[in-house]
Structures are given as structure tokens and as C-alpha cells.
Amino acid sequence: MQRRTRTTLAIATAVALTAPLLALGGPATAAPAPAPKPKADFNGDGYGDIAVPAPFSAVGAASGAGRVVVLYGSATGVSPAHRQVLTQGTAGIPGTPEQGAGFGRSSAVGDFNADGFTDLAVAAPYAGGLTGSLSVVFGSPDGLSGAVTLDDPEPVPGPASPNSRKWGAKLTAGDFDGDGRDELIAGALPTRSPGTTLHAFKGIDRTAPAPTAARITVPFTLSRLVNSLTAGDVTGDGRDDLLVESLTSANVPSAHVVPGSPTGLAVAAATPVPAGTKAVGDLNGDGYADIVTGQPSDTAAQTGGRVLVSYGSATGPAPTPVVLTQESTGIPGSSEKNDYFGNELSFGDVNGDGYQDLAVGSLGQTVAGAAFAGRVVVVYGSAQGPATTGTQSFSRATKNIPGDPRLQEQFGAGVELADTDGDGKADLFAGAASWPYPRGSSVTVLPSTGKRIGTARARSINPQDVGLPADDTSFGDTFAR
């Protein structure tokens, strides 16, 4: 899931559209906020960094052991030459690469020890006979180095088959009590029955023993989805709120927002919100983060997927969201079966106007006759919410994009907006998973021109460019947040 506002590789060209979007509400009550700090800056140099998990990557003879590739920002953006590759057993990370462990399958970023450097929490949920493992790797002037292991507070004893908790499968980070120090929220993915328990780790530090986790029992059933947690300040009170994907008593997907408070998460005040892929960002610049939910699957009422915008306020998210589909005026294309519009979402300020912009993945989009070739749409924020003009669309068929649309490439499986060259404008990173075909995945880098996403300096980063097997199918499937 997407993280918070304080929050493969192919390259797509931007197509500016002049047809107006629907005037979608969300009145602004304050001036646009200043440009945010980088979402992740592991070495503290002021340039945003990108962590790209490759959880199905082979490490030596251990197939599916998993890796995380860290691309460090600079005045010229990211480069494969300025990278760090993490696996179990490297950079002080405990353990050794294990077949099928899925290191990187879930991850989260935050400054857990309040030293000014972003840290990376990363799990291998399928390690140890599906028991799972979770580590935090610490940022420093030299990048990520050194780690602590956070053991499962509620391990299930016995042989491997009933011990399939997949500890660490659910992760997010945020400052839920407003004290300036991030906490890590972690959960498991039990095989036998869905859980109702999360754990909050506070005071994680490289020089101290791992802290005791606070047990959080939520009044609803947790979803079985990996990475089904998101955080962001929806009420504008300076404390992050926790968004949790959940299930109804009939096992129907649902979701809740648990507000932050001076004493941490106020579980009793949890309220329902639409279920689906989440991102949190301030589209209309009113100082309250908006919850954007992707519902990519086809339903009887909606073909091709949709995106719901629930505007934030002092009292929480608006009860009735604004709906965006590919039929909305100004959004290119049309809604077709299996488009998966909204499969992935990311916020960032592309043009530096103080309004967060939204990147939307549509990994199932047919392009030039190639099914599941995929595309990414960028919708710009404004005082009225999603802007009425200027939406951009990117795919392998876009002019100046390396390569051609390919069957099942799934361009847009992962999307990320982040400023990696220090100009105050977010660049677009589009991942392609190429699943299930072992033809390799990739990440496409599309830098901001200062006004919009451009393609003049577009670059492709392939698995072999960063030391991964050329046939890796998971590099670019998601981004650490």
C-alpha cells in the first residue's frame, strides 16, 4: 500500500490533454503548502532516494530470496552506478539468502531514531518456513548500513505448516503521536485465520536493544493482503493517521482509518473508508491530506477500475468520495475490462505549485494491441482538487519511449513520484513487472521539466543494470514507502 504525504523499465512520453476534466470538488481553505522534504533520503544529502524491492529475485542459488535496490539521488537524479543492493546477510542485515523468502515483499521508510536520516524497514515474510522476518536498516551519511531485527511478538509455535504467520507482511511508518519520531506498525499474514492484531515499535535505534512492541487490537478483521497498511495526516493535526485494509464479517473487502492522538493511535475512534489500494496526499492544498483509493478490479457496476478521492478535513475524511474513471472528462482512454486503473497510486508535486499531483497505474491497459502492456496517468492537483486540464498519459507507445508495447509487460505495476535531483519537483518512476513472462522487469525514469513530466531525459533501468538477473520479474513491481 501507499504510504504518506510527508509525505520494467520502459519510458513513456507525456501527452498533454486539453479536454477539461469534471470540476471535482474539494474547496481549498488555505494557501498551498511549501514543497515537502524528500520522501526518503537515506544518506541525508537533500536528494530524494528510491528503494526498489525485487522480492522474487534470485540471490545466488537461492531462487526467490529477494533483494532491495536503492537508487541514490543526486543533482542529476538517480543512476544505476550510484546504487546499493540489499539482501539478507548484507549491510549488517541478519540472516542469509533463503529460497523463496521474498526479502523486500513488504517495506516502509521512516526516521525511526530521529537522527535526520531515513531508515528502511524491510521484511522477508516467507522466510523460515513462512514464519517471516523483519529488519530495520539505518540511514547514515554513507547510506544504509547496520540493522536490527524486530522479532515477532506473537510467534506461533510448532512445525512449519501451522507456523505460517508471515511476520512483517504488513508494514507502514508514521508519527502517530506527533512527537517528531516515526513509529513502525507491523503485522503478520496468518494462514489459518485473519488477524485483528498489529504491533507498534517506537524508539528503534541501532545502538539500543530492539524495543518492546505495543500491541494494537483493532475492532475489525485485518485483510489478508500483503502491505495493507498506509499512513498520513488526514485531519491536519500534525499526527499521522493509520489506514487499514480490513474485511467484513462476510469476508468482503473494507477499510478503516484509525486516527492518531497525543497518546498514539485512537483505535476506538476508527471509522470506515472505501477499500482498495491507498495513497495519502493533499490534492487541493488545504492542509488536510486526502485519501485516494484505487479499486482496479472489474465489478458489475464498474469496468476497468476507478479511483476514489476522499477529501480530508479537521473531522476526518469526507463520507462521500469523488469518483475518477477513464470515462471522466479529461482523463485519456476509455474504461475496458481488465485495465486495472488504480492498481497503484503515488503522490508528489511535479510542478512545485504546492499542490500534490497523483500518478495512477493501469497495468492491464491494452496498448497497440498488446494486452496488459500497461500505462501510467498523471493527474495534477489544484485548489479545486484534480485539475480540469493537463492530465498526462505514458506508455511504451508514447513518442521517445524506449521499446515497444509488449504483451504482459504491465507498465505501471509500480508508480512513484519523488524528487531525486533536488529541484523541488517530483519525477515519475514507472515500474513494469513483466509477470509471468521471464523477460525481465524494469523501472522507467521520467524527470519533471519543472512544469510537467517530460521525456527528453527519460531513461530505462533494467535488472542487469543494477546487478540483478536479467530475467528478474519483480524489479519495479512496487516501491518502498
C-alpha positions in Angstrom: 0.0 0.0 0.0 1.0 3.6 -0.4 2.5 5.4 2.5 2.1 9.0 3.5 2.5 12.6 2.2 5.4 13.8 4.3 5.0 12.5 2.6 10.0 -2.9 -16.1 11.7 -0.4 -17.4 10.4 1.4 -20.3 9.9 5.0 -20.8 6.8 6.9 -21.7 6.2 10.3 -23.3 3.7 12.7 -21.9 0.7 13.7 -23.8 -1.0 16.9 -22.7 -4.7 16.8 -23.0 -6.8 20.0 -23.4 -10.2 18.4 -22.8 -11.5 19.6 -19.4 -11.9 17.3 -16.5 -15.1 17.3 -14.5 -14.9 20.1 -11.9 -14.2 17.8 -9.0 -14.9 19.4 -5.6 -12.8 19.9 -2.5 -12.7 23.7 -1.8 -9.4 25.0 -0.5 -9.3 26.8 2.8 -5.6 27.6 3.0 -2.7 28.6 0.8 -0.8 25.7 -0.9 1.8 24.1 1.4 5.5 24.5 0.7 7.4 21.8 -1.2 7.8 18.8 1.1 11.1 17.3 2.0 12.1 14.1 0.1 10.0 11.1 1.0 13.2 9.1 1.5 16.8 10.5 2.0 18.9 7.6 3.3 22.2 9.5 3.2 20.9 12.9 4.2 22.3 14.8 1.3 19.0 16.6 0.4 18.3 14.5 -2.7 15.5 12.0 -2.6 16.4 8.3 -2.9 14.3 5.4 -4.3 14.2 1.9 -2.9 13.0 -0.6 -5.4 12.2 -4.1 -3.9 12.8 -7.2 -6.1 11.3 -9.8 -3.8 11.3 -12.6 -6.3 14.9 -12.1 -7.3 17.4 -15.0 -7.1 20.4 -14.5 -4.9 23.0 -17.0 -6.0 21.4 -20.4 -5.9 18.5 -19.2 -3.7 15.7 -18.5 -6.1 13.1 -16.0 -4.8 15.3 -15.0 -1.9 14.7 -11.3 -2.8 16.7 -8.1 -2.8 16.1 -4.3 -2.4 17.8 -2.0 -4.8 18.5 1.5 -3.5 19.0 4.2 -6.1 20.6 7.3 -4.6 19.6 10.8 -5.8 22.0 13.5 -7.0 22.0 16.8 -8.9 21.3 14.7 -12.0 18.9 12.4 -10.4 19.3 8.6 -9.9 21.8 6.4 -11.7 22.4 2.7 -11.7 26.0 3.5 -10.9 25.1 5.1 -7.6 23.2 2.2 -6.1 23.2 -0.2 -3.1 21.7 -3.7 -3.3 20.5 -5.2 0.0 19.8 -8.8 0.7 19.6 -10.9 3.9 23.2 -11.1 5.1 24.4 -7.8 3.6 24.8 -4.3 5.2 24.6 -5.9 8.6 21.2 -7.4 7.8 20.8 -10.6 9.8 20.3 -14.0 8.1 21.4 -15.5 4.8 19.6 -15.5 1.5 16.9 -18.2 1.7 15.0 -19.8 -1.2 11.5 -18.2 -1.5 12.0 -15.8 1.5 10.7 -12.8 -0.5 13.0 -10.3 1.1 11.5 -6.9 0.1 8.0 -8.2 -0.3 6.9 -5.6 2.2 8.8 -2.4 3.2 8.4 1.0 4.8 10.5 4.1 5.2 10.8 6.5 8.2 13.2 8.1 10.6 12.8 5.7 13.5 15.8 7.0 15.5 15.2 10.7 14.8 18.7 11.3 13.5 17.7 13.1 10.3 18.4 10.1 8.1 15.6 8.0 6.6 15.7 4.3 7.7 14.3 1.3 5.8 12.1 -1.4 7.3 12.1 -4.5 5.2 10.6 -7.9 5.6 11.1 -11.4 4.2 7.6 -12.7 5.0 8.2 -16.2 3.7 11.5 -16.8 5.4 11.9 -19.6 8.0 9.2 -21.9 6.8 6.8 -19.0 6.3 7.3 -17.6 9.8 8.8 -14.4 8.3 11.5 -12.0 9.4 11.6 -8.2 9.8 14.6 -5.9 10.0 15.3 -2.1 10.1 18.3 -0.9 8.2 19.5 2.5 9.3 20.4 5.6 7.3 23.7 7.4 7.6 25.9 9.9 5.7 27.2 6.8 3.8 23.8 5.4 3.1 22.0 2.4 4.6 24.1 0.4 6.9 23.6 -1.7 10.0 20.4 -3.2 11.1 18.3 -4.6 13.9 15.9 -7.5 13.8 12.4 -7.0 15.2 11.1 -10.4 16.3 7.5 -11.4 16.0 5.9 -10.6 19.4 3.4 -13.4 18.9 5.1 -16.3 17.2 3.2 -19.4 16.6 5.0 -22.5 18.0 5.1 -25.8 16.3 6.2 -27.2 12.9 6.4 -25.1 9.8 2.9 -25.8 8.4 0.9 -24.3 11.3 3.6 -21.6 11.9 2.8 -19.7 8.7 2.4 -16.3 10.1 4.5 -14.4 7.5 5.6 -11.9 10.1 6.3 -8.4 8.6 3.9 -8.8 5.6 2.1 -5.7 6.8 4.2 -2.6 7.3 3.9 1.2 7.4 5.5 4.0 9.3 4.3 7.3 10.7 4.4 9.7 13.6 1.1 8.8 15.2 1.5 10.7 18.4 3.1 13.9 16.9 6.4 13.7 18.9 8.6 14.0 15.8 9.7 10.4 15.8 8.4 7.8 13.5 6.9 4.5 14.6 6.8 1.3 12.7 3.5 -0.5 12.5 3.9 -4.2 11.7 1.6 -7.2 11.3 1.5 -10.7 10.1 -0.4 -12.6 7.4 -1.6 -15.7 9.2 -2.6 -18.6 7.0 -5.2 -20.2 9.3 -7.4 -17.2 10.1 -7.3 -13.4 9.5 -5.8 -11.4 12.4 -7.0 -8.5 14.4 -3.7 -7.5 15.9 -0.9 -5.1 14.9 2.2 -4.1 16.7 3.8 -0.6 17.0 7.5 -0.3 17.5 8.7 3.0 18.9 12.3 4.0 19.7 14.0 1.8 17.2 17.8 2.6 17.3 20.9 0.9 16.1 22.7 1.3 19.4 19.9 0.0 21.7 18.1 -3.3 22.1 15.0 -3.7 19.9 12.1 -2.0 21.6 9.1 -3.9 23.0 6.2 -3.5 20.7 2.9 -2.1 21.8 0.1 -4.5 20.9 -2.8 -2.9 19.0 -6.0 -4.8 18.8 -8.3 -3.4 16.2 -12.1 -3.8 16.2 -12.2 -5.3 12.8 -10.7 -8.2 10.8 -7.5 -7.4 9.0 -7.2 -8.1 5.3 -5.2 -11.0 4.1 -3.4 -8.6 1.6 0.3 -8.0 1.9 1.2 -4.4 2.7 -2.3 -3.4 3.5 -1.4 -0.5 5.8 -1.0 3.2 4.9 -0.3 6.3 7.0 -0.9 10.0 6.6 -2.2 13.1 8.4 -5.8 13.2 7.2 -7.1 15.5 10.0 -4.3 18.1 9.8 -3.5 17.9 13.5 0.2 17.2 13.0 -0.2 13.5 13.8 -0.4 10.7 11.2 -3.5 8.5 11.0 -3.4 4.8 10.1 -5.4 3.4 7.2 -6.0 -0.3 7.5 -7.5 -2.6 4.9 -9.9 -5.0 6.5 -12.8 -7.4 5.9 -16.4 -7.5 6.9 -18.0 -10.5 8.7 -18.8 -11.8 5.2 -15.2 -11.5 4.1 -16.0 -8.6 1.8 -13.1 -6.0 1.5 -13.5 -2.9 3.6 -11.1 -0.4 5.2 -10.8 1.9 8.2 -8.9 4.9 9.3 -7.6 4.9 12.8 -6.8 8.5 13.9 -3.6 9.5 15.7 -3.7 11.2 19.1 -1.2 12.5 21.7 -1.1 9.1 23.1 -0.9 7.2 19.8 -3.5 5.5 17.7 -7.1 6.0 18.9 -8.5 2.6 18.0 -11.9 3.3 19.5 -12.3 6.2 17.0 -11.7 4.2 13.9 -14.1 5.0 11.0 -14.8 3.1 7.8 -13.4 4.4 4.4 -13.6 2.8 0.9 -11.5 -0.3 0.5 -8.7 -0.6 -2.0 -5.1 0.5 -2.8 -4.3 3.6 -0.8 -2.3 6.8 -1.2 -2.5 9.9 1.1 -1.7 13.4 -0.2 -3.1 16.9 -0.3 -4.6 17.3 -3.8 -6.3 20.6 -3.1 -3.7 22.3 -0.9 -6.0 22.9 2.1 -3.6 21.5 4.6 -5.5 18.3 5.1 -4.3 15.1 3.4 -6.8 13.4 1.1 -7.3 9.7 1.0 -7.1 8.3 -2.6 -8.3 4.8 -3.1 -7.7 2.6 -6.1 -10.3 0.0 -6.9 -8.8 -1.6 -10.0 -10.8 -4.8 -10.3 -13.8 -5.0 -12.6 -17.2 -5.2 -10.9 -20.8 -5.4 -12.1 -21.1 -1.6 -11.7 -17.6 -0.6 -13.0 -15.4 -1.8 -15.8 -11.7 -1.1 -16.0 -11.2 0.2 -12.4 -11.7 3.5 -10.7 -10.1 5.9 -8.2 -11.9 7.5 -5.3 -10.9 10.8 -3.7 -12.0 11.3 -0.1 -11.0 14.8 0.9 -9.5 15.3 4.4 -10.8 17.7 7.0 -10.4 18.6 10.7 -13.1 15.9 11.4 -11.6 13.2 9.1 -12.2 12.1 5.5 -15.3 13.2 3.6 -18.0 10.5 3.7 -18.8 10.7 0.0 -15.7 10.4 -2.3 -15.3 11.9 -5.7 -15.0 9.2 -8.4 -12.4 9.2 -11.2 -12.5 6.7 -14.0 -11.2 6.6 -17.6 -14.5 8.0 -18.6 -14.1 11.2 -16.6 -13.7 14.2 -18.8 -10.0 14.9 -19.4 -8.7 11.5 -18.5 -7.4 9.8 -21.6 -8.7 6.5 -22.9 -11.8 4.6 -22.0 -12.7 2.0 -19.4 -12.2 -1.5 -20.7 -12.2 -4.9 -19.0 -9.0 -5.7 -17.1 -7.5 -2.2 -17.4 -6.8 -2.3 -13.7 -6.9 1.5 -13.5 -5.9 2.4 -9.9 -3.7 -0.7 -9.3 -1.0 1.6 -7.8 -1.0 5.3 -6.7 1.6 7.8 -5.7 1.6 11.5 -4.7 4.2 14.1 -5.4 4.5 17.8 -6.5 5.6 17.7 -10.2 5.5 21.4 -10.9 6.3 22.9 -7.5 2.9 24.7 -7.1 2.3 23.4 -3.6 -0.5 21.1 -4.7 0.2 17.3 -4.7 -0.2 15.6 -8.0 -1.3 12.0 -8.4 0.2 9.2 -10.5 -2.2 6.3 -11.3 -1.1 2.9 -12.6 -3.2 1.0 -15.1 -1.1 -2.2 -15.6 -3.8 -4.0 -17.6 -4.2 -1.4 -20.3 -4.0 -2.8 -23.8 -1.6 -0.7 -25.9 -1.2 -1.1 -29.7 -2.9 -4.5 -29.4 -0.7 -5.8 -26.6 -2.8 -6.9 -23.7 -1.6 -5.9 -20.3 1.1 -3.7 -21.8 0.1 -1.0 -19.2 0.3 2.7 -18.8 0.5 5.5 -16.2 -1.7 8.6 -15.9 -0.6 11.7 -14.0 -3.4 13.9 -12.7 -2.5 17.4 -11.4 -3.7 18.9 -8.1 -5.3 22.3 -7.8 -7.4 24.4 -5.4 -10.4 22.5 -6.7 -8.8 19.1 -6.4 -7.9 17.1 -9.5 -7.1 19.8 -12.1 -9.5 20.3 -15.0 -6.7 20.2 -17.7 -3.2 18.9 -18.2 -3.6 15.2 -17.5 -0.8 13.2 -19.0 -0.6 9.6 -20.2 2.5 7.5 -20.5 3.1 4.1 -22.1 5.6 2.3 -24.3 3.7 3.7 -27.3 4.5 7.2 -26.3 6.9 9.0 -28.5 10.6 8.9 -27.3 9.9 6.0 -25.0 12.5 3.1 -25.5 11.0 -0.1 -26.7 7.5 -1.1 -27.9 4.4 -2.2 -26.1 4.7 -5.8 -25.1 2.2 -8.5 -24.0 2.0 -8.7 -20.2 4.7 -6.1 -19.6 2.4 -4.4 -17.1 4.0 -0.9 -17.3 2.6 0.9 -14.3 2.6 -2.1 -12.0 4.6 0.2 -9.7 4.5 4.0 -9.7 6.3 6.6 -7.6 6.6 10.4 -7.7 9.7 11.6 -5.9 12.2 14.5 -6.2 15.6 12.8 -6.8 17.5 15.7 -8.3 16.8 18.4 -5.7 14.9 20.8 -7.9 11.8 20.7 -5.7 9.8 19.0 -8.4 8.8 15.3 -8.3 10.0 12.9 -11.1 8.0 9.9 -12.2 9.2 6.4 -11.8 7.2 3.7 -13.6 7.8 0.1 -12.9 6.9 -2.8 -15.2 6.7 -6.3 -13.7 6.6 -8.5 -16.9 4.8 -11.2 -14.9 4.6 -14.1 -15.7 6.9 -13.9 -18.6 10.6 -14.2 -17.6 11.7 -11.4 -20.0 12.9 -9.1 -17.3 11.3 -6.2 -15.5 12.3 -2.5 -15.4 11.9 1.0 -14.0 11.4 4.0 -16.3 12.6 7.3 -15.0 10.7 10.4 -16.4 12.1 13.6 -14.8 10.0 16.7 -14.3 10.5 19.6 -16.6 9.6 22.0 -13.8 6.1 22.3 -15.2 5.1 18.7 -16.0 6.5 15.3 -16.5 8.7 15.2 -19.6 10.5 12.6 -21.7 13.6 14.5 -23.0 15.7 12.9 -20.3 13.8 9.7 -19.9 15.9 6.6 -19.0 15.4 2.9 -18.6 16.9 1.0 -15.7 16.9 -2.8 -16.3 17.6 -5.5 -13.8 21.1 -6.2 -15.2 21.9 -2.5 -14.8 21.7 -2.9 -11.1 23.3 -6.3 -10.7 20.1 -8.4 -10.8 19.4 -11.4 -13.0 18.3 -10.2 -16.4 15.2 -12.3 -16.3 14.0 -10.9 -12.9 10.2 -10.4 -12.9 9.8 -8.3 -9.8 12.1 -5.3 -10.1 9.7 -2.3 -10.4 6.7 -4.2 -9.2 6.5 -1.8 -6.3 8.4 0.9 -4.4 9.3 1.2 -0.8 7.4 3.9 1.0 
